[in-house]
Amino acid sequence: MQSIKLSILDQSPISEGQSATEALRHTLELAKWADETGLERFWVSEHHDTPSLAGSAPEVLISHLASHTKQIRVGSGGVMLTHYSAYKVAENFKLLEALFPKRIDLGIGRAPGGMPRASYALADGKPRNVNRYPQQTDELMMYLYDTMPKDHPYYGLKATPISDSVPDVWMLGSSPSSAALAAEKGLPYSFALFINGEGGEAYMSHYRQRFKPSPYLKSPKTMVSVFAICADTDEKANYLAGSIDLNLLRSAQGMPSKGTPHPDEFSAYRLNPFEKKSVDFNRNRMVVGSPKTVKEKLLRIAEAYETEEIMLASIMYDFKEKLRSYELIAHEFKK
């Protein structure tokens, strides 16, 4: 198996008893570490009306992170395009690209990134038109590359600033429809295994088979994002993963979150049979274990998805344990 590129998706999770400011400081510290370690890219997410996650405006956070790093690509995982004007998103990311040439990624998606009330508030009371997403994607690329056709009502409109390069655009998704759309548009595709633990291999295969070369990309380009929890032993890693086990369980049950819980909370929690099945099912979205175990699992994912890049996401109560997890994985892959 060829070497695998490692990247990070950070959602700026807030642990119980922690502030959003602390969580964002941890995101910056992690980005600096990833930059110094030589990871491929560092993405941040977009979540609205979500008290347990601090990342609500990736374009703002990207600017901060890129200004404190030197070489790693920094981007969005992702911008929820259906909330916004494609023109404004193009301008935001063209400005970022002008500030940090050839270091900016624009990952786009159509998920709401929050509950319906947030979607209505973002659109000033109007319903979100998901059906326009393919058209919005086309418009975004036209603005980025200045290829608006003459019959378009906005022909001649420029997305500024004009610079020598444009951000790399990735289509994000966790469904067959997102894979099909990425193939049709000739864009790189990032599959969110951490969101959907089933069917991804088939979706990725469909993407590669149906891929249409475009002015932006000549052949398929892929990445898989997965939750990863690593510790010195399998036992400790499974203990630390209890925080996200409980997080996902509470979310599925509609319970309000006070932030990422301490793993002891999950250890003391008595699962009923239904909850036990739910926790086991959610583990399909995670890679948990010692460095050797995690590496083996990640290599199997890369082989199954036929991808050369894995993006790791981690939600843990203790940031020191989280950073240690990434350090162990990075060290194992350098062996």
Short mmCIF file of the C-alpha atoms (twelve columns), coordinates in Angstrom:
data_MODEL
# 
_entry.id   MODEL 
# 
loop_
_atom_site.group_PDB 
_atom_site.id 
_atom_site.type_symbol 
_atom_site.label_atom_id 
_atom_site.label_alt_id 
_atom_site.label_comp_id 
_atom_site.label_asym_id 
_atom_site.label_seq_id 
_atom_site.Cartn_x 
_atom_site.Cartn_y 
_atom_site.Cartn_z 
_atom_site.pdbx_PDB_model_num 
ATOM 1   C CA . MET A 1   0.000   0.000  0.000   1 
ATOM 2   C CA . GLN A 2   1.303   3.431  -0.937  1 
ATOM 3   C CA . SER A 3   1.977   6.003  1.761   1 
ATOM 4   C CA . ILE A 4   -1.040  7.804  3.198   1 
ATOM 5   C CA . LYS A 5   -1.349  11.540 3.649   1 
ATOM 6   C CA . LEU A 6   -2.801  12.552 7.010   1 
ATOM 7   C CA . SER A 7   -4.915  15.648 7.616   1 
ATOM 8   C CA . ILE A 8   -7.090  16.993 10.432  1 
ATOM 9   C CA . LEU A 9   -10.682 18.182 10.651  1 
ATOM 10  C CA . ASP A 10  -11.249 20.106 13.872  1 
ATOM 11  C CA . GLN A 11  -14.737 21.060 15.009  1 
ATOM 12  C CA . SER A 12  -13.481 23.164 17.948  1 
ATOM 13  C CA . PRO A 13  -15.381 21.018 20.471  1 
ATOM 14  C CA . ILE A 14  -16.088 22.521 23.868  1 
ATOM 15  C CA . SER A 15  -15.659 20.209 26.845  1 
ATOM 16  C CA . GLU A 16  -17.954 20.407 29.874  1 
ATOM 17  C CA . GLY A 17  -16.800 23.267 32.073  1 
ATOM 18  C CA . GLN A 18  -14.737 24.806 29.281  1 
ATOM 19  C CA . SER A 19  -15.319 28.062 27.394  1 
ATOM 20  C CA . ALA A 20  -15.563 28.570 23.647  1 
ATOM 21  C CA . THR A 21  -12.475 30.776 23.857  1 
ATOM 22  C CA . GLU A 22  -10.464 27.884 25.314  1 
ATOM 23  C CA . ALA A 23  -11.738 25.528 22.617  1 
ATOM 24  C CA . LEU A 24  -10.673 27.916 19.864  1 
ATOM 25  C CA . ARG A 25  -7.241  28.312 21.469  1 
ATOM 26  C CA . HIS A 26  -6.916  24.530 21.366  1 
ATOM 27  C CA . THR A 27  -7.840  24.553 17.670  1 
ATOM 28  C CA . LEU A 28  -5.023  27.027 17.033  1 
ATOM 29  C CA . GLU A 29  -2.552  24.968 19.072  1 
ATOM 30  C CA . LEU A 30  -3.514  21.859 17.132  1 
ATOM 31  C CA . ALA A 31  -3.151  23.666 13.798  1 
ATOM 32  C CA . LYS A 32  0.342   24.839 14.753  1 
ATOM 33  C CA . TRP A 33  1.297   21.286 15.708  1 
ATOM 34  C CA . ALA A 34  -0.090  19.891 12.436  1 
ATOM 35  C CA . ASP A 35  1.868   22.513 10.494  1 
ATOM 36  C CA . GLU A 36  5.132   21.724 12.284  1 
ATOM 37  C CA . THR A 37  4.555   17.975 11.941  1 
ATOM 38  C CA . GLY A 38  4.035   18.175 8.173   1 
ATOM 39  C CA . LEU A 39  0.413   17.092 7.867   1 
ATOM 40  C CA . GLU A 40  -1.307  17.779 4.539   1 
ATOM 41  C CA . ARG A 41  -4.189  20.062 5.534   1 
ATOM 42  C CA . PHE A 42  -6.179  21.386 8.479   1 
ATOM 43  C CA . TRP A 43  -9.901  22.017 8.065   1 
ATOM 44  C CA . VAL A 44  -12.478 23.588 10.368  1 
ATOM 45  C CA . SER A 45  -16.214 23.074 10.358  1 
ATOM 46  C CA . GLU A 46  -19.412 25.135 10.311  1 
ATOM 47  C CA . HIS A 47  -22.003 24.530 13.036  1 
ATOM 48  C CA . HIS A 48  -24.784 26.920 14.017  1 
ATOM 49  C CA . ASP A 49  -26.687 27.182 17.297  1 
ATOM 50  C CA . THR A 50  -24.531 24.369 18.678  1 
ATOM 51  C CA . PRO A 51  -23.211 25.293 22.139  1 
ATOM 52  C CA . SER A 52  -20.867 22.273 22.266  1 
ATOM 53  C CA . LEU A 53  -18.943 23.309 19.111  1 
ATOM 54  C CA . ALA A 54  -17.269 26.716 18.763  1 
ATOM 55  C CA . GLY A 55  -16.724 26.750 14.988  1 
ATOM 56  C CA . SER A 56  -19.613 28.713 13.465  1 
ATOM 57  C CA . ALA A 57  -17.740 30.757 10.819  1 
ATOM 58  C CA . PRO A 58  -14.954 28.768 9.130   1 
ATOM 59  C CA . GLU A 59  -13.882 31.617 6.850   1 
ATOM 60  C CA . VAL A 60  -13.039 33.736 9.916   1 
ATOM 61  C CA . LEU A 61  -11.251 30.938 11.741  1 
ATOM 62  C CA . ILE A 62  -9.306  29.962 8.604   1 
ATOM 63  C CA . SER A 63  -7.807  33.436 8.408   1 
ATOM 64  C CA . HIS A 64  -6.671  33.229 12.026  1 
ATOM 65  C CA . LEU A 65  -5.178  29.753 11.632  1 
ATOM 66  C CA . ALA A 66  -3.431  30.476 8.351   1 
ATOM 67  C CA . SER A 67  -1.817  33.595 9.804   1 
ATOM 68  C CA . HIS A 68  -0.274  31.498 12.591  1 
ATOM 69  C CA . THR A 69  0.958   28.625 10.401  1 
ATOM 70  C CA . LYS A 70  3.488   28.485 7.592   1 
ATOM 71  C CA . GLN A 71  2.888   25.724 5.074   1 
ATOM 72  C CA . ILE A 72  -0.104  23.520 5.856   1 
ATOM 73  C CA . ARG A 73  -3.204  23.956 3.703   1 
ATOM 74  C CA . VAL A 74  -6.067  25.439 5.734   1 
ATOM 75  C CA . GLY A 75  -9.684  25.152 4.744   1 
ATOM 76  C CA . SER A 76  -13.354 24.608 5.430   1 
ATOM 77  C CA . GLY A 77  -14.896 21.268 6.178   1 
ATOM 78  C CA . GLY A 78  -17.093 22.824 5.110   1 
ATOM 79  C CA . VAL A 79  -18.981 25.933 4.096   1 
ATOM 80  C CA . MET A 80  -22.693 25.082 3.931   1 
ATOM 81  C CA . LEU A 81  -23.262 26.699 0.555   1 
ATOM 82  C CA . THR A 82  -27.064 26.597 0.539   1 
ATOM 83  C CA . HIS A 83  -27.180 29.215 3.302   1 
ATOM 84  C CA . TYR A 84  -25.269 31.790 1.280   1 
ATOM 85  C CA . SER A 85  -24.715 33.633 -1.947  1 
ATOM 86  C CA . ALA A 86  -22.174 31.813 -4.112  1 
ATOM 87  C CA . TYR A 87  -20.753 35.226 -4.978  1 
ATOM 88  C CA . LYS A 88  -20.072 36.117 -1.342  1 
ATOM 89  C CA . VAL A 89  -18.472 32.732 -0.639  1 
ATOM 90  C CA . ALA A 90  -16.261 33.195 -3.702  1 
ATOM 91  C CA . GLU A 91  -15.160 36.629 -2.486  1 
ATOM 92  C CA . ASN A 92  -14.453 35.355 1.027   1 
ATOM 93  C CA . PHE A 93  -12.218 32.594 -0.231  1 
ATOM 94  C CA . LYS A 94  -10.570 34.601 -2.990  1 
ATOM 95  C CA . LEU A 95  -9.563  37.076 -0.298  1 
ATOM 96  C CA . LEU A 96  -8.188  34.239 1.834   1 
ATOM 97  C CA . GLU A 97  -6.308  32.886 -1.182  1 
ATOM 98  C CA . ALA A 98  -4.820  36.310 -1.901  1 
ATOM 99  C CA . LEU A 99  -3.660  36.534 1.725   1 
ATOM 100 C CA . PHE A 100 -2.304  32.964 1.842   1 
ATOM 101 C CA . PRO A 101 -1.518  31.921 -1.758  1 
ATOM 102 C CA . LYS A 102 -1.860  28.207 -2.607  1 
ATOM 103 C CA . ARG A 103 -2.733  27.294 0.987   1 
ATOM 104 C CA . ILE A 104 -6.535  27.631 1.030   1 
ATOM 105 C CA . ASP A 105 -9.124  24.870 0.572   1 
ATOM 106 C CA . LEU A 106 -12.822 25.539 0.101   1 
ATOM 107 C CA . GLY A 107 -14.812 22.483 1.125   1 
ATOM 108 C CA . ILE A 108 -18.517 22.893 0.374   1 
ATOM 109 C CA . GLY A 109 -21.590 20.975 1.493   1 
ATOM 110 C CA . ARG A 110 -25.359 21.236 1.523   1 
ATOM 111 C CA . ALA A 111 -26.110 20.063 5.064   1 
ATOM 112 C CA . PRO A 112 -27.738 22.668 7.331   1 
ATOM 113 C CA . GLY A 113 -25.024 22.594 9.989   1 
ATOM 114 C CA . GLY A 114 -27.628 23.125 12.679  1 
ATOM 115 C CA . MET A 115 -31.296 22.893 13.554  1 
ATOM 116 C CA . PRO A 116 -34.064 24.378 11.296  1 
ATOM 117 C CA . ARG A 117 -34.368 27.587 13.320  1 
ATOM 118 C CA . ALA A 118 -30.723 28.392 12.543  1 
ATOM 119 C CA . SER A 119 -31.323 27.816 8.844   1 
ATOM 120 C CA . TYR A 120 -34.293 30.200 8.894   1 
ATOM 121 C CA . ALA A 121 -32.311 32.795 10.813  1 
ATOM 122 C CA . LEU A 122 -29.413 32.591 8.331   1 
ATOM 123 C CA . ALA A 123 -31.857 33.176 5.461   1 
ATOM 124 C CA . ASP A 124 -33.781 35.895 7.318   1 
ATOM 125 C CA . GLY A 125 -36.882 33.742 7.572   1 
ATOM 126 C CA . LYS A 126 -36.808 32.186 4.107   1 
ATOM 127 C CA . PRO A 127 -36.690 28.411 3.604   1 
ATOM 128 C CA . ARG A 128 -33.371 26.882 2.561   1 
ATOM 129 C CA . ASN A 129 -33.450 25.837 -1.118  1 
ATOM 130 C CA . VAL A 130 -31.362 22.675 -1.222  1 
ATOM 131 C CA . ASN A 131 -32.385 22.054 -4.843  1 
ATOM 132 C CA . ARG A 132 -30.262 25.011 -5.964  1 
ATOM 133 C CA . TYR A 133 -27.072 23.433 -4.615  1 
ATOM 134 C CA . PRO A 134 -25.866 22.056 -8.003  1 
ATOM 135 C CA . GLN A 135 -26.525 25.436 -9.621  1 
ATOM 136 C CA . GLN A 136 -24.838 27.254 -6.758  1 
ATOM 137 C CA . THR A 137 -21.794 25.013 -7.180  1 
ATOM 138 C CA . ASP A 138 -21.602 25.983 -10.859 1 
ATOM 139 C CA . GLU A 139 -21.927 29.666 -9.984  1 
ATOM 140 C CA . LEU A 140 -19.238 29.388 -7.320  1 
ATOM 141 C CA . MET A 141 -16.774 27.903 -9.807  1 
ATOM 142 C CA . MET A 142 -17.666 30.573 -12.377 1 
ATOM 143 C CA . TYR A 143 -16.935 33.322 -9.882  1 
ATOM 144 C CA . LEU A 144 -13.693 31.730 -8.731  1 
ATOM 145 C CA . TYR A 145 -12.395 31.173 -12.261 1 
ATOM 146 C CA . ASP A 146 -14.100 34.188 -13.905 1 
ATOM 147 C CA . THR A 147 -15.928 32.048 -16.464 1 
ATOM 148 C CA . MET A 148 -19.446 33.474 -16.244 1 
ATOM 149 C CA . PRO A 149 -21.187 32.946 -19.634 1 
ATOM 150 C CA . LYS A 150 -22.440 35.931 -21.601 1 
ATOM 151 C CA . ASP A 151 -26.084 34.893 -21.248 1 
ATOM 152 C CA . HIS A 152 -25.875 34.898 -17.459 1 
ATOM 153 C CA . PRO A 153 -27.580 37.916 -15.825 1 
ATOM 154 C CA . TYR A 154 -24.393 38.633 -13.841 1 
ATOM 155 C CA . TYR A 155 -22.005 38.403 -16.774 1 
ATOM 156 C CA . GLY A 156 -19.057 40.729 -16.250 1 
ATOM 157 C CA . LEU A 157 -19.327 40.642 -12.463 1 
ATOM 158 C CA . LYS A 158 -15.964 39.932 -10.831 1 
ATOM 159 C CA . ALA A 159 -15.373 38.141 -7.552  1 
ATOM 160 C CA . THR A 160 -12.557 40.160 -6.047  1 
ATOM 161 C CA . PRO A 161 -9.741  40.363 -5.227  1 
ATOM 162 C CA . ILE A 162 -8.166  39.127 -8.440  1 
ATOM 163 C CA . SER A 163 -5.030  37.108 -7.684  1 
ATOM 164 C CA . ASP A 164 -2.715  34.621 -9.356  1 
ATOM 165 C CA . SER A 165 -4.324  31.544 -7.807  1 
ATOM 166 C CA . VAL A 166 -7.697  30.299 -6.597  1 
ATOM 167 C CA . PRO A 167 -8.558  28.087 -3.627  1 
ATOM 168 C CA . ASP A 168 -8.925  24.348 -4.188  1 
ATOM 169 C CA . VAL A 169 -12.607 23.403 -4.069  1 
ATOM 170 C CA . TRP A 170 -13.708 20.097 -2.524  1 
ATOM 171 C CA . MET A 171 -17.208 18.679 -2.474  1 
ATOM 172 C CA . LEU A 172 -18.066 17.116 0.873   1 
ATOM 173 C CA . GLY A 173 -20.672 14.469 1.493   1 
ATOM 174 C CA . SER A 174 -21.859 11.294 3.159   1 
ATOM 175 C CA . SER A 175 -24.405 10.048 0.609   1 
ATOM 176 C CA . PRO A 176 -24.590 8.595  -2.914  1 
ATOM 177 C CA . SER A 177 -26.086 11.851 -4.219  1 
ATOM 178 C CA . SER A 178 -23.096 13.932 -3.065  1 
ATOM 179 C CA . ALA A 179 -20.694 11.443 -4.651  1 
ATOM 180 C CA . ALA A 180 -22.644 11.562 -7.911  1 
ATOM 181 C CA . LEU A 181 -22.707 15.360 -7.915  1 
ATOM 182 C CA . ALA A 182 -18.963 15.603 -7.276  1 
ATOM 183 C CA . ALA A 183 -18.359 13.212 -10.175 1 
ATOM 184 C CA . GLU A 184 -20.666 15.189 -12.469 1 
ATOM 185 C CA . LYS A 185 -19.010 18.511 -11.614 1 
ATOM 186 C CA . GLY A 186 -15.474 17.111 -11.879 1 
ATOM 187 C CA . LEU A 187 -14.513 18.110 -8.337  1 
ATOM 188 C CA . PRO A 188 -12.513 16.365 -5.591  1 
ATOM 189 C CA . TYR A 189 -14.714 14.384 -3.208  1 
ATOM 190 C CA . SER A 190 -14.327 14.016 0.550   1 
ATOM 191 C CA . PHE A 191 -16.472 11.309 2.116   1 
ATOM 192 C CA . ALA A 192 -17.536 11.889 5.725   1 
ATOM 193 C CA . LEU A 193 -17.174 8.431  7.243   1 
ATOM 194 C CA . PHE A 194 -17.392 10.092 10.670  1 
ATOM 195 C CA . ILE A 195 -20.998 11.014 9.792   1 
ATOM 196 C CA . ASN A 196 -22.075 7.901  7.904   1 
ATOM 197 C CA . GLY A 197 -20.433 4.582  8.786   1 
ATOM 198 C CA . GLU A 198 -22.163 2.562  6.061   1 
ATOM 199 C CA . GLY A 199 -22.000 2.425  2.264   1 
ATOM 200 C CA . GLY A 200 -19.085 4.775  1.757   1 
ATOM 201 C CA . GLU A 201 -16.959 2.351  -0.259  1 
ATOM 202 C CA . ALA A 202 -19.763 1.996  -2.820  1 
ATOM 203 C CA . TYR A 203 -20.306 5.764  -3.002  1 
ATOM 204 C CA . MET A 204 -16.607 6.367  -3.564  1 
ATOM 205 C CA . SER A 205 -16.504 3.694  -6.265  1 
ATOM 206 C CA . HIS A 206 -19.485 5.345  -7.947  1 
ATOM 207 C CA . TYR A 207 -17.666 8.682  -7.845  1 
ATOM 208 C CA . ARG A 208 -14.584 7.258  -9.548  1 
ATOM 209 C CA . GLN A 209 -16.592 5.399  -12.192 1 
ATOM 210 C CA . ARG A 210 -18.799 8.378  -13.091 1 
ATOM 211 C CA . PHE A 211 -16.142 11.085 -12.784 1 
ATOM 212 C CA . LYS A 212 -16.179 13.605 -15.633 1 
ATOM 213 C CA . PRO A 213 -12.897 15.467 -16.182 1 
ATOM 214 C CA . SER A 214 -13.347 19.223 -15.772 1 
ATOM 215 C CA . PRO A 215 -11.278 22.377 -16.198 1 
ATOM 216 C CA . TYR A 216 -10.553 22.068 -12.467 1 
ATOM 217 C CA . LEU A 217 -9.603  18.405 -12.211 1 
ATOM 218 C CA . LYS A 218 -8.563  15.839 -14.827 1 
ATOM 219 C CA . SER A 219 -8.917  12.643 -12.767 1 
ATOM 220 C CA . PRO A 220 -10.708 11.620 -9.528  1 
ATOM 221 C CA . LYS A 221 -9.296  12.953 -6.275  1 
ATOM 222 C CA . THR A 222 -10.591 11.664 -2.958  1 
ATOM 223 C CA . MET A 223 -10.281 11.790 0.795   1 
ATOM 224 C CA . VAL A 224 -12.029 10.043 3.706   1 
ATOM 225 C CA . SER A 225 -12.724 11.716 7.062   1 
ATOM 226 C CA . VAL A 226 -13.078 9.532  10.158  1 
ATOM 227 C CA . PHE A 227 -13.175 9.900  13.926  1 
ATOM 228 C CA . ALA A 228 -9.877  8.704  15.418  1 
ATOM 229 C CA . ILE A 229 -8.994  8.096  19.072  1 
ATOM 230 C CA . CYS A 230 -5.506  6.771  19.838  1 
ATOM 231 C CA . ALA A 231 -3.707  6.039  23.115  1 
ATOM 232 C CA . ASP A 232 -0.796  3.899  24.246  1 
ATOM 233 C CA . THR A 233 -3.062  0.865  24.624  1 
ATOM 234 C CA . ASP A 234 -6.328  -0.308 23.068  1 
ATOM 235 C CA . GLU A 235 -7.893  -0.282 26.532  1 
ATOM 236 C CA . LYS A 236 -7.089  3.352  27.240  1 
ATOM 237 C CA . ALA A 237 -8.180  4.428  23.763  1 
ATOM 238 C CA . ASN A 238 -11.548 2.729  24.247  1 
ATOM 239 C CA . TYR A 239 -11.891 4.463  27.619  1 
ATOM 240 C CA . LEU A 240 -11.134 7.887  26.096  1 
ATOM 241 C CA . ALA A 241 -13.575 7.213  23.248  1 
ATOM 242 C CA . GLY A 242 -16.317 7.001  25.870  1 
ATOM 243 C CA . SER A 243 -16.665 10.778 25.655  1 
ATOM 244 C CA . ILE A 244 -17.716 10.678 22.026  1 
ATOM 245 C CA . ASP A 245 -19.761 7.505  22.569  1 
ATOM 246 C CA . LEU A 246 -21.840 9.390  25.131  1 
ATOM 247 C CA . ASN A 247 -21.936 12.538 23.002  1 
ATOM 248 C CA . LEU A 248 -23.389 10.677 20.012  1 
ATOM 249 C CA . LEU A 249 -25.829 8.771  22.192  1 
ATOM 250 C CA . ARG A 250 -27.164 11.967 23.757  1 
ATOM 251 C CA . SER A 251 -27.422 13.647 20.367  1 
ATOM 252 C CA . ALA A 252 -29.412 10.740 18.919  1 
ATOM 253 C CA . GLN A 253 -31.813 10.949 21.866  1 
ATOM 254 C CA . GLY A 254 -32.271 14.700 21.476  1 
ATOM 255 C CA . MET A 255 -30.714 15.430 24.851  1 
ATOM 256 C CA . PRO A 256 -29.180 18.887 25.345  1 
ATOM 257 C CA . SER A 257 -25.393 18.937 25.532  1 
ATOM 258 C CA . LYS A 258 -23.289 20.794 28.073  1 
ATOM 259 C CA . GLY A 259 -20.177 19.977 26.067  1 
ATOM 260 C CA . THR A 260 -17.956 16.949 25.635  1 
ATOM 261 C CA . PRO A 261 -18.367 14.816 28.779  1 
ATOM 262 C CA . HIS A 262 -15.575 13.246 30.810  1 
ATOM 263 C CA . PRO A 263 -15.050 9.592  29.795  1 
ATOM 264 C CA . ASP A 264 -15.815 8.562  33.385  1 
ATOM 265 C CA . GLU A 265 -19.418 9.590  32.728  1 
ATOM 266 C CA . PHE A 266 -19.721 6.981  30.023  1 
ATOM 267 C CA . SER A 267 -17.918 4.363  32.101  1 
ATOM 268 C CA . ALA A 268 -20.533 4.854  34.842  1 
ATOM 269 C CA . TYR A 269 -23.467 4.953  32.407  1 
ATOM 270 C CA . ARG A 270 -25.649 1.849  32.314  1 
ATOM 271 C CA . LEU A 271 -26.560 1.153  28.699  1 
ATOM 272 C CA . ASN A 272 -29.851 -0.506 27.907  1 
ATOM 273 C CA . PRO A 273 -29.820 -3.031 25.014  1 
ATOM 274 C CA . PHE A 274 -30.957 -0.431 22.466  1 
ATOM 275 C CA . GLU A 275 -28.279 2.043  23.558  1 
ATOM 276 C CA . LYS A 276 -25.630 -0.689 23.436  1 
ATOM 277 C CA . LYS A 277 -26.539 -1.398 19.796  1 
ATOM 278 C CA . SER A 278 -26.430 2.339  19.042  1 
ATOM 279 C CA . VAL A 279 -22.944 2.706  20.562  1 
ATOM 280 C CA . ASP A 280 -21.685 -0.345 18.657  1 
ATOM 281 C CA . PHE A 281 -23.172 1.018  15.422  1 
ATOM 282 C CA . ASN A 282 -21.535 4.418  15.947  1 
ATOM 283 C CA . ARG A 283 -18.153 2.731  16.310  1 
ATOM 284 C CA . ASN A 284 -18.360 2.091  12.536  1 
ATOM 285 C CA . ARG A 285 -17.633 5.804  12.223  1 
ATOM 286 C CA . MET A 286 -14.521 5.625  14.402  1 
ATOM 287 C CA . VAL A 287 -11.020 4.233  14.507  1 
ATOM 288 C CA . VAL A 288 -10.072 3.536  18.126  1 
ATOM 289 C CA . GLY A 289 -7.008  1.839  19.580  1 
ATOM 290 C CA . SER A 290 -3.267  1.780  20.124  1 
ATOM 291 C CA . PRO A 291 -0.976  3.294  17.470  1 
ATOM 292 C CA . LYS A 292 -0.531  -0.090 15.773  1 
ATOM 293 C CA . THR A 293 -4.271  -0.806 15.840  1 
ATOM 294 C CA . VAL A 294 -5.170  2.640  14.499  1 
ATOM 295 C CA . LYS A 295 -2.615  2.456  11.702  1 
ATOM 296 C CA . GLU A 296 -3.865  -0.946 10.594  1 
ATOM 297 C CA . LYS A 297 -7.464  0.263  10.575  1 
ATOM 298 C CA . LEU A 298 -6.642  3.463  8.696   1 
ATOM 299 C CA . LEU A 299 -4.689  1.538  6.068   1 
ATOM 300 C CA . ARG A 300 -7.662  -0.774 5.615   1 
ATOM 301 C CA . ILE A 301 -9.938  2.232  5.144   1 
ATOM 302 C CA . ALA A 302 -7.549  3.745  2.604   1 
ATOM 303 C CA . GLU A 303 -7.470  0.471  0.700   1 
ATOM 304 C CA . ALA A 304 -11.235 -0.051 0.799   1 
ATOM 305 C CA . TYR A 305 -11.912 3.505  -0.386  1 
ATOM 306 C CA . GLU A 306 -8.949  3.556  -2.787  1 
ATOM 307 C CA . THR A 307 -7.814  6.874  -1.389  1 
ATOM 308 C CA . GLU A 308 -4.404  8.305  -0.553  1 
ATOM 309 C CA . GLU A 309 -5.550  10.744 2.111   1 
ATOM 310 C CA . ILE A 310 -7.266  10.284 5.455   1 
ATOM 311 C CA . MET A 311 -8.620  13.235 7.416   1 
ATOM 312 C CA . LEU A 312 -8.810  12.605 11.164  1 
ATOM 313 C CA . ALA A 313 -11.392 14.152 13.477  1 
ATOM 314 C CA . SER A 314 -11.223 13.817 17.243  1 
ATOM 315 C CA . ILE A 315 -13.559 14.850 20.040  1 
ATOM 316 C CA . MET A 316 -12.062 14.198 23.470  1 
ATOM 317 C CA . TYR A 317 -12.623 15.688 26.895  1 
ATOM 318 C CA . ASP A 318 -8.948  16.411 27.628  1 
ATOM 319 C CA . PHE A 319 -7.100  18.403 24.969  1 
ATOM 320 C CA . LYS A 320 -3.760  16.984 26.134  1 
ATOM 321 C CA . GLU A 321 -5.055  13.483 25.456  1 
ATOM 322 C CA . LYS A 322 -6.367  14.641 22.092  1 
ATOM 323 C CA . LEU A 323 -3.021  16.111 21.076  1 
ATOM 324 C CA . ARG A 324 -1.278  12.981 22.341  1 
ATOM 325 C CA . SER A 325 -3.621  10.906 20.179  1 
ATOM 326 C CA . TYR A 326 -2.594  12.791 17.050  1 
ATOM 327 C CA . GLU A 327 1.078   12.603 18.024  1 
ATOM 328 C CA . LEU A 328 0.912   8.823  18.389  1 
ATOM 329 C CA . ILE A 329 -0.798  8.391  15.016  1 
ATOM 330 C CA . ALA A 330 1.620   10.694 13.191  1 
ATOM 331 C CA . HIS A 331 4.631   8.924  14.765  1 
ATOM 332 C CA . GLU A 332 3.274   5.502  13.831  1 
ATOM 333 C CA . PHE A 333 2.879   6.513  10.187  1 
ATOM 334 C CA . LYS A 334 6.459   7.767  10.039  1 
ATOM 335 C CA . LYS A 335 7.846   4.337  10.931  1 
# 
